[in-house]
Amino acid sequence: MRHLAILGSTGSIGTSTLDVVRAHPERLSVAALAAGRNRDLLKVQCEAFRPRCVSVGSREDAEWLRSNLPYRPDIHWGGEGLLACALHAGADTVVAAIVGSAGLASTEAALRAGRRVCVANKESLVVGGALMHEAALAGGGELLPVDSEHAALHQLLAGRDPASIREVRITASGGPFRDWPLARIQAATIDQALNHPTWKMGPKITIDSATLMNKGLEVIEASVLFGLQADQVAVTVHPQSQVHAMVGFHDGSYQLQVCANDMKLPIQYCLLYPDKQPGPVAPYPWDEARHWTFEAPDLERFPCLGLAFRALRAGGTAPALLNAANEVAVAAFLQGRLGFWDIQACNHETLDRIDARPLESLAQVLDADAAARRHAEGWVHARA
Ligand SMILES: NC(=O)c1ccc[n+]([C@@H]2O[C@H](COP(=O)([O-])OP(=O)(O)OC[C@H]3O[C@@H](n4cnc5c(N)ncnc54)[C@H](OP(=O)(O)O)[C@@H]3O)[C@@H](O)[C@H]2O)c1
């Protein structure tokens, strides 16, 4: 039996994780749940799963939960609350499904405490890089990737001699603007950017999918997770989102991983690893006719992908700078304070203006994150 702490339980990944738990009551139970602002859904989840440890974003919402829950779990709030859930003694497995670099400290702490950490929160890997591996090594933690492309690579690379591998390729749906001309992309609205063709996800990652920043973050994530150089990670646009990743060997051949585009599959892969069992997703329907297409990404229309490669090559704190600027720019776009095309401009400008430093400690990463946020917020303010 695995006992889970789910950080970000009210989000898209968090609710899918609870669906996987429902499908495996004999293998999975919930020890801790943490959310941000959605106290109503958190209350419903607590009533259904009865976790012993609960955390919410604010002190006020923690008091509200204390008065409204029909049982008495330990109730925490804020960053300390996230850590309390991540380190709860009754949990052996942490699902890191917070959005943004707010998930960094809890992911690192859980790895250092020897937990299995199923990481959906790609930003913590992008920002924390090698520090996450160090934390896992120091504490005996186990890091498994929830992102569908990286869960696919985890399966494709298992048992492979690294010397036989020429490159890995992750696929991108291309987002809602895949076939739009540049001028139309530049003027895209919030509703258009939130209208993802193949995946239903939270708002931040949906905007990142429209700019291809999400794929850029995933390129960095793949490099961090599998110890690959920038020129060993490539992106192929595959609008049907059925092939999730490919591994290319020196002999010129490739192996591909295929499954339905449903996050419950990679989530279950991480939770039950190394077991594979029937779950909430049906086997791939090979008897239905289907049409798969593949194309190269266009860096002129989607410059955020190029910026991610630039940050990966620069190394050190450069990915943290890019990630922080992007979080600020996406939030400003969603608030109607920036245009769609301004997101890439803000990211570009922040990378140009702030020097990257070698990556040595978590404190230094948090400093880089804060400096990039200040710079990007100033840029947004001047622009708005
Ligand atoms: N959705 C997908 O299909 C998918 C696929 C691959 C990877 N990912 C990654 O998974 C992560 C989560 O994505 P999502 O789509 O699930 O996002 P989402 O739907 O926006 O959910 C985010 C979750 O994080 C919580 N949260 C946000 N900030 C918090 C804070 N400071 N403290 C505590 N809780 C906080 C939210 O709580 P409230 O809602 O209660 O405020 C919510 O539960 C992201 O890093 C994303 O890139 C997502």
The ligand as a Tripos MOL2 file, in Angstrom:
@<TRIPOS>MOLECULE
LIG
   48    52     1     0     0
SMALL
NO_CHARGES

@<TRIPOS>ATOM
      1 N1         -2.5340   19.5660  -16.2110 N.am      1 LIG1
      2 C1         -1.7760   18.7540  -16.8920 C.2       1 LIG1
      3 O1         -2.2640   17.9790  -17.7260 O.2       1 LIG1
      4 C2         -0.2860   18.7280  -16.6630 C.ar      1 LIG1
      5 C3          0.5010   17.8650  -17.4260 C.ar      1 LIG1
      6 C4          1.8740   17.8080  -17.1740 C.ar      1 LIG1
      7 C5          2.4320   18.6030  -16.1880 C.ar      1 LIG1
      8 N2          1.6610   19.4580  -15.4920 N.ar      1 LIG1
      9 C6          2.2780   20.2970  -14.4710 C.3       1 LIG1
     10 O2          1.6550   20.0210  -13.2170 O.3       1 LIG1
     11 C7          1.6260   21.2070  -12.4160 C.3       1 LIG1
     12 C8          0.1680   21.4700  -12.0370 C.3       1 LIG1
     13 O3         -0.5530   21.7380  -13.2260 O.3       1 LIG1
     14 P1         -2.1530   21.7790  -13.2560 P.3       1 LIG1
     15 O4         -2.5280   21.8600  -14.6850 O.co2     1 LIG1
     16 O5         -2.6750   20.6860  -12.4040 O.co2     1 LIG1
     17 O6         -2.3960   23.1940  -12.5660 O.3       1 LIG1
     18 P2         -3.7510   23.7540  -11.9020 P.3       1 LIG1
     19 O7         -4.9270   23.0250  -12.4320 O.co2     1 LIG1
     20 O8         -3.6900   25.2320  -12.0400 O.co2     1 LIG1
     21 O9         -3.5860   23.3340  -10.3680 O.3       1 LIG1
     22 C9         -2.5740   23.8790   -9.5540 C.3       1 LIG1
     23 C10        -2.7130   23.3450   -8.1470 C.3       1 LIG1
     24 O10        -1.7090   23.9420   -7.3270 O.3       1 LIG1
     25 C11        -2.3550   24.5940   -6.2060 C.3       1 LIG1
     26 N3         -1.5120   25.7250   -5.8600 N.ar      1 LIG1
     27 C12        -1.0700   26.7110   -6.6900 C.ar      1 LIG1
     28 N4         -0.2440   27.5410   -6.0210 N.ar      1 LIG1
     29 C13        -0.1790   27.0720   -4.7480 C.ar      1 LIG1
     30 C14         0.4930   27.4820   -3.5760 C.ar      1 LIG1
     31 N5          1.2980   28.5530   -3.5780 N.pl3     1 LIG1
     32 N6          0.3370   26.7460   -2.4440 N.ar      1 LIG1
     33 C15        -0.4580   25.6500   -2.4310 C.ar      1 LIG1
     34 N7         -1.1300   25.2040   -3.5160 N.ar      1 LIG1
     35 C16        -0.9820   25.9190   -4.6570 C.ar      1 LIG1
     36 C17        -3.7390   24.9570   -6.7070 C.3       1 LIG1
     37 O11        -4.6110   25.1440   -5.6330 O.3       1 LIG1
     38 P3         -6.0180   25.9710   -5.7540 P.3       1 LIG1
     39 O12        -6.6240   25.5820   -7.0710 O.co2     1 LIG1
     40 O13        -6.7670   25.4150   -4.5670 O.co2     1 LIG1
     41 O14        -5.6940   27.4090   -5.6420 O.co2     1 LIG1
     42 C18        -4.0570   23.6850   -7.5050 C.3       1 LIG1
     43 O15        -4.4080   22.6430   -6.6160 O.3       1 LIG1
     44 C19         2.2560   22.3190  -13.2560 C.3       1 LIG1
     45 O16         3.6020   22.4410  -12.9240 O.3       1 LIG1
     46 C20         2.1140   21.8060  -14.6850 C.3       1 LIG1
     47 O17         3.1370   22.3040  -15.5320 O.3       1 LIG1
     48 C21         0.3080   19.5430  -15.6970 C.ar      1 LIG1
@<TRIPOS>BOND
     1     1     2 1
     2     2     3 2
     3     2     4 1
     4     4     5 ar
     5     4    48 ar
     6     5     6 ar
     7     6     7 ar
     8     7     8 ar
     9     8     9 1
    10     8    48 ar
    11     9    10 1
    12     9    46 1
    13    10    11 1
    14    11    12 1
    15    11    44 1
    16    12    13 1
    17    13    14 1
    18    14    15 2
    19    14    16 1
    20    14    17 1
    21    17    18 1
    22    18    19 2
    23    18    20 1
    24    18    21 1
    25    21    22 1
    26    22    23 1
    27    23    24 1
    28    23    42 1
    29    24    25 1
    30    25    26 1
    31    25    36 1
    32    26    27 ar
    33    26    35 ar
    34    27    28 ar
    35    28    29 ar
    36    29    30 ar
    37    29    35 ar
    38    30    31 1
    39    30    32 ar
    40    32    33 ar
    41    33    34 ar
    42    34    35 ar
    43    36    37 1
    44    36    42 1
    45    37    38 1
    46    38    39 2
    47    38    40 1
    48    38    41 1
    49    42    43 1
    50    44    45 1
    51    44    46 1
    52    46    47 1
@<TRIPOS>SUBSTRUCTURE
     1 LIG1         1 GROUP 0 **** ****
